[in-house]
């Protein structure tokens, strides 16, 4: 092989095989029972909320509260008046 580089001949070699067949490259094996137990034992603690996250949570909670109040008002306004009147 005069003038050919070794790297060029390897990449063109049709008999060159990868260590793993391509169909097994993306297969996942389920974690073992020991791994699951270790992950449960060493579960990371929830990080403290940032100021932005606290503000977002407060806004969303307030929105849900106002929505519930509005729906209750609308339901009360749409209901027929009570037929029993006290005299």
N, C-alpha and C positions, 0 to 999 in steps of 0.2 A: 504494500500500500504506500505508494510514493506520493507525498503531498497531501494525504488525508489526515485529518486530526482524529485522535482517538475518541474524543467526545462525539464527533459527528457520526462515527461508525456505530457507537453504542446506541444512540438515539434512533438510528435507522434499522437496527437489528430487529427483525420480526420475532425472533425467539426470546427477546427480553421480556421478562415477566415482573410484575410488581409483587411485593411480598404478600399482599392480600388481594383476593379477587375484588373487583369493583362493587359487586352486589353486596358484599359483606362490610364495606366501608362505612355505611350509614346505619347498620343494624345496631340497636341498643339492647343490651341485656338488662333485665330488671335487677335492681339492687338486692343484695342478699339481706337476710334477716338481721345479720349483725350490723350491716351498714345502716339499715333503717333505724335500728335501736340506737346506734351511735348518733345519727342525725337528730333523733328525738331528744336524746340526753343533752346534746350540745347545741340545742336550738338557740339562735342568737336572739337577744332581747330586742324589743321594739325600740327604735331610736326615738328620742324625744321630738315632738312636733316643732317645726320651725314657726316663726311668727307668721309667715305667709300661710302655712297650713292651718294654724289656729284661726286666723282671720277667715280663711275659706270655709272652715268647718262651722264657724259662727254664722256666716252669711247663709250657708246652706240650711242650717238648723232653723234659722229665723224664717227663711223662705218656706220651709215645710210647715212651720207653725202657722204662718199667715195663710197658706193655702188651705190648711185644715179649717181655720176659722172662717175663711170665705166660703168653703163648701158647706159648712154647717149653717152659715147665714142664708145661703142660697136654698138649702134644703128646707129651712124653717120658713122662708118666704114663699116657697112653692107649695108647701103643704096646705091643705084646706083648713079653714078655721074650725075650731072646736064647736061641735053642734050643741054641746051641753053648756048652757049659760046659767050663771048663778044670779038670782034675783034678790 
